[in-house]
Amino acid sequence: MDKNLYLFDCFGVVLSEVSTLSMRGFTDEQRQYMREQVFRRVDTGEAEMECIFTTAAERFGYDKEKFRSEWKSNERVNHDTVALIDELRAQGGTIALLSNANAGYIDCLFKRFDLYRHFDKVFVSSSFRVAKPDIAFYKLCLDGFGEKFDEIYFTDDNPQNLVGLEALGITPILFASAEQLRKLFIT
């Protein structure tokens, strides 16, 4: 039996794409600023989650508490993906999360939704001060296992996070649905 490692992105794959859903009322320029200037700082551990809500309020005039409430209302589990993850584990696969996010935020979500039990390891960018698509983050993840795998797959909904992974022996998969992954992985 092959020893496979399955890496999954969090937002847009395991959980809903919270930031995109929460910023529906933002202009394109505001969304771009938030992604490039604010989320990136949170993802690399340079800023805390609160920076997201404060920036939306102070820079763009959004009601901070309303934005926070909408953000929280968009936090949902993709149950189909989690079921697939459980199937892969039942087949002997090793499962890890590889996410750009604030580690404290991921910890809260994983405890609230009881997600830790589905993963062998969880790698969150802010803990390492490096984020996807930086190849160093993927290397840190692979080094964190200290073992060899026959196949390594990384599933993400952002194509920018899938570039150059073949050089590390990782097969990149652009996420569309759990059903798409089931057809690829379940034998």
C-alpha positions in Angstrom: 0.0 0.0 0.0 1.3 3.5 -0.9 2.1 5.9 1.8 0.5 9.2 0.8 0.4 12.6 2.2 -2.6 14.8 1.6 -2.2 18.5 2.3 -5.3 20.7 2.4 -5.7 24.5 2.4 -8.2 25.7 5.0 -10.3 28.5 3.7 -12.2 27.6 0.5 -11.5 23.9 0.9 -12.0 22.7 4.5 -13.9 25.8 5.7 -15.8 28.4 3.7 -13.8 31.2 2.1 -14.6 33.6 5.0 -12.7 36.7 3.7 -14.3 36.6 0.3 -17.8 36.1 1.6 -17.3 38.8 4.2 -16.0 41.4 1.8 -18.9 41.3 -0.7 -19.7 44.9 -0.1 -16.1 46.1 -0.6 -14.9 47.7 -3.8 -12.3 45.8 -5.9 -9.7 48.3 -4.7 -10.6 47.8 -1.0 -10.6 44.0 -1.4 -7.2 44.2 -3.1 -5.8 46.4 -0.3 -7.1 44.1 2.4 -5.6 41.0 0.7 -2.2 42.5 -0.1 -1.7 44.8 2.9 -3.7 43.4 5.8 -4.3 39.7 5.3 -0.7 39.1 4.2 0.5 40.7 7.5 -1.9 38.6 9.5 -0.9 35.4 7.6 2.8 36.0 8.2 2.4 36.8 11.9 3.1 40.5 11.6 -0.4 41.5 12.7 -3.2 40.0 14.7 -6.7 39.2 13.4 -8.1 42.4 15.0 -6.1 44.3 12.3 -8.6 43.1 9.7 -11.6 44.6 11.5 -9.8 47.7 12.5 -8.6 48.4 9.0 -12.0 47.9 7.5 -13.4 50.4 10.0 -10.7 53.0 10.0 -9.6 53.0 6.4 -12.9 52.2 4.6 -15.6 53.3 7.1 -17.2 50.0 7.6 -18.9 49.3 10.9 -16.4 47.2 12.8 -18.8 45.1 14.8 -21.1 44.5 11.9 -18.1 43.4 9.8 -16.9 41.1 12.6 -20.4 39.7 12.9 -20.7 39.0 9.1 -17.3 37.5 9.2 -18.3 35.1 12.0 -21.5 34.2 10.2 -19.5 33.1 7.2 -17.4 30.6 9.2 -18.7 27.2 7.9 -17.3 23.7 7.6 -17.2 22.1 4.2 -18.6 18.8 5.4 -18.1 17.0 2.1 -14.4 17.8 2.2 -14.1 16.7 5.8 -15.9 13.4 4.9 -13.4 12.9 2.1 -10.5 13.6 4.5 -11.9 10.8 6.8 -12.1 8.4 3.9 -8.4 9.2 3.0 -7.4 8.6 6.6 -9.3 5.3 6.6 -7.3 4.2 3.5 -4.0 4.9 5.4 -3.4 8.4 4.2 -1.6 11.1 6.3 -3.6 14.3 6.4 -2.3 17.8 7.1 -3.7 21.4 6.9 -1.4 24.0 5.3 -3.1 27.3 5.7 -2.4 31.0 5.4 -4.0 32.4 8.6 -3.5 33.5 12.1 -2.7 30.5 14.3 -5.0 31.6 17.1 -7.9 32.0 14.8 -7.4 28.5 13.3 -7.1 27.1 16.8 -10.5 28.7 17.7 -12.2 27.4 14.6 -10.7 23.9 14.8 -11.8 23.6 18.5 -15.3 25.1 17.7 -15.9 22.7 14.8 -14.0 19.8 16.3 -11.6 19.6 13.3 -8.3 18.6 14.9 -9.3 15.0 15.0 -9.4 14.8 11.2 -5.8 16.0 10.7 -2.4 14.4 11.6 -0.7 17.8 11.6 -1.8 21.5 11.2 0.6 24.0 9.7 -0.5 27.7 10.0 1.5 30.4 8.3 1.6 32.9 11.1 3.4 30.3 13.3 6.2 30.2 10.8 6.2 33.8 9.7 6.0 32.7 6.1 3.0 32.1 3.9 1.9 30.5 0.6 3.0 30.7 -2.1 6.5 31.0 -0.6 8.1 27.6 -1.3 9.7 27.8 2.2 6.3 27.2 3.8 5.8 24.0 1.9 9.3 22.9 2.8 8.7 23.5 6.5 5.6 21.4 6.3 7.3 18.5 4.6 10.3 18.7 7.0 7.7 18.6 9.8 6.9 15.0 9.0 10.5 13.7 8.9 9.5 10.8 6.7 9.2 9.9 3.0 5.9 9.6 1.2 5.2 7.8 -2.1 2.9 10.6 -3.2 2.2 14.1 -1.8 -0.8 16.1 -2.9 -1.7 19.7 -2.1 -5.2 20.9 -2.7 -6.0 24.7 -2.7 -8.6 26.9 -4.2 -6.1 29.6 -5.1 -4.1 28.7 -8.3 -1.2 31.0 -7.2 -0.6 28.7 -4.3 -0.1 25.7 -6.6 2.8 27.1 -8.7 6.2 25.4 -8.5 5.2 22.6 -6.2 6.3 19.8 -8.5 9.9 20.7 -7.8 9.2 19.6 -4.2 7.6 16.4 -5.3 4.1 17.8 -4.5 1.2 17.2 -7.0 -0.9 20.4 -7.0 -4.7 20.1 -7.2 -6.9 23.1 -7.8 -10.0 22.6 -5.6 -13.4 22.7 -7.2 -15.4 20.3 -5.0 -15.0 17.3 -2.7 -16.6 15.2 -5.4 -13.8 16.2 -7.8 -11.2 15.1 -5.1 -13.1 11.9 -4.4 -12.8 10.9 -8.1 -9.0 11.5 -8.0 -8.2 9.9 -4.6 -10.7 7.3 -3.6 -9.9 3.8 -4.9 
